[in-house]
Amino acid sequence: MTATVTFHPAPPRRGVGELDPRADRRPGSLRQLGPNWFAAVMGTGIVATAAASLPMQFPGLRGAATVVWALAAALLVALSAAWLAHWTRFPDTARAHRNHPVMSQFFGAPPMALLTVGGGTLLLGSDVIGLPAAVAIDWVLWTAGTVLGLLTACVIPYRMFTRHRVEADAAFGGWLMPVVPPMVSAAMGALLVPHTPASQPRLTMILLCVAMFGLSLIAALVTITMIWSRLVHHGTPPANMVPTLWIVLGPLGQSITAAGLLANAAPFALPDLYAKGFVVFSVIYGIAAWGFAMLWLALALTITVKTYRAGELTFSLTWWGFTFPLGTCVTGSTVLYTHTGANLFAATAVALYVLLVAAWSVVAIRTARGVLNGTLLRPATTS
């Protein structure tokens, strides 16, 4: 996700919460560090976690996935420290990010980064540090990510309703970022249900996950409708915003994943009747949502290819939108295969994982290059 003004669908107009370009241009590489940078942790982490349960396993895959998980964890630590320094050294810019109608949407990225690394710790890190330590770390990251995610899901929409001036063509994929973290919490929380004390604590845990599933799903469906309407009435977005179309896949794929993982966890916490009902729901809902996700994937891919062929798709941090959302479609297809045994979902999961690894490799290399040569740490220019 890029920084500040490059997200605007039209030349920016100074208004409520808009970043001051003069403040943006003062020296200091950390000044440009926004919450959108945590999308790199999300995209890297999903490459690891998606591999952990991929239907087709081959020698070396789990080891490679564990290395990628370790990279995501290191990125999380480094970015968290850098962001803390950013808030300490450049509070004016940090407040401007918080008040900006576009950049503020990406405050959903840090909690999802925490949750993704936490889930990877349980699924892969346990091979390295042992299960008890992995569970303990995951609890800490899940709790922090869930609290922050619920906060963004409430505060960011509230500020949109009460403080920001929103144009008719403003809807874009980034609007989903604040409301998706609770869905990630639901999916990653399902993995922790068997590690929760029995009886009421375990029951409370799974019910909270189901509630967060509903919270995020309904908010996401409302937002996706607005994005569809924007595309119909105002056409495709500017080239620098095209990668954000892929973010729509995030709540779709993650909701399929969450439903399937909650069905797996249900026997540990619920009576047999409800546990079986969860499996039925996860399959029926999952297949229906999977169908729409494949439609959106086709639309997003077509628009992206069209923009690329026009020579307009230049690299920016928005390209991380190609990774995490696509990864959720991999995990969603995987849980559907687990519950149905249908080779259709296994083949889709493997094919999308290959695409995910290719996309991640390109984006990661270009991001590293942009950090090393400083281009990603410079202020965005207005046009």
N, C-alpha and C positions, 0 to 999 in steps of 0.2 A: 504494500500500500504506500503510495507516495505521500509526500508531505504537503500540507496546506493547500495553496491556491490551485495546484494542478488538478485537484478533484472537481473544480467548478465546471458545470456543463456549459457555462458561458463566461465571458470575461468578468472577473469578480467586481462586485460593487461593495464599497465599504458599508457595513451595516453592523447590526448587533453581533458581538462576539467575533468579528473578523480580525484576523491577525494583522498587526501593524507591520507593513513591509520594512519600515525603517528599523524597527526592533529586530526583525528577522535577519537583518544583514550585519549585525554586529559580530565581531570575530568570536570564535569558539566553536569547535566541531560538535560538542555536545549540545549546543543550542538547538540544532535541528532534530534532535532525538525525540520522536513522538511515540505514542502508544502503538502506532501502526507497525513499528519495528518488531513487536512481539509476534507478528504473523510469521516471521522466519522460524521461530520456535515451534509454532503450531504446524507449519508445513513440514519441518524436519521431523518432529515427533510423530506425525501421522504416518510417515514413511516407515518408521520402526514398528509402531503398534499394528498397522495394517498387515505387516509381514508375519506377525506373531501367530495369527490364526488363519492365514491364507490357505484356501483349500488344497493348493498344490505346493507342497513343501519339498525342497531339494537340499542336498548337503551344502552347508555354509550359509544358508539363508538366515537362520536364527542368529548365528554369530555376527553376520553383517548387520542385521537389524539391531542387535545389542550395541554395536559400535555406533550406529546412527542415533540410538536412544541416548547414549553417553554424550554424543555431540549436541543433541537437543538440550540435555540437562546442563551442559557447560554453557551453551548459548543463553539459557534461562538465567543462570547465575550471573553471567557477564552483563547481559542486558538489564537485569534487575539492579545491579550495582551502578551501571551507567545511568539508568533512569533516575535512581535516587540522587546521584550526583547532579544530574540535569535539574531536578527540582530544587536542589540546594543552591546551585550556582546561578541558575537562570529562572527564578520563580516567575518573572514576568512572562516569559515564553510558555512556561508550563501552564500558567493560568490562561493564557491566550489559547492554547490547545484545548483546555477544558471547556472554554466558552465558545470555541469555533463550531459552527453548525455542521461542518464536515469532519474535521479531525476528531471531534468529541465522540463520534460514532465508534471510533476504533479503541476506545477505552474498554471495549469488550474483548480485545485481543489478549491483554495480560492475564485475566482469569482463565481464558481458554488455554493459554500457554502453560499455566500452572497445572491445570487438569490433565492436559495431554501428557506432560512429562510425568505426572503422578501415575497415570494409567500405565505408561510405559515402564515405570519403575516396578509395578506389580507384575506386569506380564513378562518383562524381559530382565529388568534389573535384579530380580530375585535370583537369577542364575549366578550373579556376580557377588551380591552382598548378602544373600540369604533371604528366605521368606519373611522371618520376623522383622528384620530391618526394612525390607521393601514395604511391608504392610504399614509400619510406623511412618515411613516417609510419605507413602501415598495418603494416609489419613491427614497428615499435616497439609500437603499440597491440595488435597480434595477440599478440606475445610476452608482453607484460604481462598481457593478458586471459587468455591460455591458462594461464600459470603460476598466476595467482590463481584461475582457474576450477578447475583440477585440485586446488588446495589446498582450496577450499570443498567440492568433490565428495568429498574424503576426510575432512576434519576435521569438517565439520558432521554427517554421518551418524555418525561415530565418537563424537562428543559426545552425540548422541541415544541411541546404544546404551549408553553408559557413564555418563552424568551426569544425563540428564533423566528425569523421571517422566512417562511418556506415558499419557494416559487412552485408553480404548477408542474414544472418539468424537473423538479429537484430530486425525486425518488431515484435511488440507485442501490446497488447491492450492499453498500456499506451500512444502510439503515438496518440490516439484519444483525450486524455485529453486536449490538448491545443486548439483543434478546436471545441469542443462541447459547450463551454460556450456561444457562440452566439446563438446556438439553444435553450439553456435554457433561454436566454434573450428574444428570440422570443416568447416562450411559456408564460413566466411570464409577458412580456410586453403586451401580448394580454389581460391579466386580467386588465391592467391599462388603456387600450384604453377608456373604458366608463368614467374613472376618469380624462381624458385629456380634456382640453378646446376644445370646438367644432371648426369646420372649419379647417383651415390649421394646427394648432398644432395636432389635432386628426388624420388628414390625414397623416401628416408627421410621427406620431408615428407608425401607422399601416404599412406604407410603409417601415420604417426602420426595423420593425419586420420581414416583408416578405423578405427583403434583407438579414438580418442576418440568416433567415431560409435557404436561398439558399447558402449563404457563407459557413455555417457549413455543410449542407447536401452534397454538392459536394466535399468538402475537406474530409469529413468522408467517402464517398463512395470510393474515391481514396485510402484512408488509409486502409479501410477494404479489398480492393482488394489485397493490399500488405500483409496484415496479412494472408489472405487466401492462397496466393502464398507461404508465409513462411511455413505454415502448410503442404502444399502439397509437397514442395521440401525438407523440413528439418524435418518434423515430428512434433509431439506435443512438447510443450516447457517443460523445467524442472519443477519439481513439485511446486517450490515456485512461478513460473510464471503462473501456470494454472488458478488461480482466475482472472488474467487479461484478459483471454478470454471472461469473462462475460462483460467486458467494452464495447464490440462491441454492446451489447444490448442497451447501453445508447443512442447513436445517432439515432438508429432505433426507439426505443420507444418514445424518446423525440420528434423526428420529427413528428410522428403520433399525439402526444399530441399537439404540436405547430400548426400543420395544423388544427386540430379540434378546438382549442381555438381561432385561428385567424378567422375561419369561424364563431364562436360565436360572435366575436367582429366586424366583417365586417359590419353588419347593422348599427353600431354606427358611421361609418366613410366613408363608400363607397356607391355609388349609388346601387339601388336594383339589377340591372343586375350583377354587380361585386360581390355583397354580395351573391347572389345565386350561382354564379360561384365558390366562395370560398367553399361553402358547398359541391358542386359536386366534386371539386378537393380533398377536405379533405377526402371524403369517398373513392374515387377511389385510390388515392395515399395511404391512410391509410390502406386499406385492402391489397394492394400489399406489402407494407412494413411490415405489420403485419405478412404476410405469411413467409417472409424471417426471421423476428425476431423469429418466432416460430421454424424455421429450425435451426437457430443459437443457440437458447435456448436448443434444443435437443442435438446438437453437444457438446455444452459447458457442459451440465449436464452429458452427457455420459463420456466425458474425465475426468471430476471432480470425478465422481464415480469410474472410473477405477483407477485414481491416489490414491483415498482414500483407495480402497481395497488393493492396493499395499503397504499401510502403509507409503506413502511418503508425504501425505498432512499435513504437520505440520503448526501450526498457525503462521501467521504473519499479518502485516497490509494490505497486499494484499487482505485479506479476505473481506475487505470492498467493494471490487469489486463485491461481491455477492449481495449487497444491492441496491445502487442507480440505476444501470442499470436495475435490475429486477423491481424496483419501476416504472421506466418509461414505462415498458411494462404494468403495472397495469393501469397507467393513460392513456396510449394510447388505451388500450382495453376499458376503460371507455368512452372516447370520441367517439369511434366508436359505442359503444352501444347507446350513446346519439343521434347520428345522424342516426342510422339505425334501432334501436329497436330490433336488433338481439340478442336473448338470448345466442348465441354462445359467443359473446364478454362479456356479463355480467358474464357468468359462468367462463370464462377465467380470467376476472379481479378479481373475488372473490378468485378463486383458487390460482392465482399468489400472491394475497395479503396475503393469509395464509402462503404461502411459504416465502414471504418477511418478515413477522413478525417473523417466525421461524429462518430465517437466521440472521436477525438483532439481535434477542435475543442472539443467540450463539456468534456472533461476538462482540456485545457490552459487554457481560459478560467477554469474554476472553480478550478484550482490557482493561477493567477496572482492571482485575486481573493482566495483564501485566504492567500496570502503577503503581499499588500499590506495586507489588514486584520488580519493577524496570527493568524487563527484556526487556521491549520495549524501555527503555531509555538508554540502553547500546549500545556501538558501535557494528556494524555488524562485524562478523569475516569472514575473507577470507579463502578460501579452495584451 
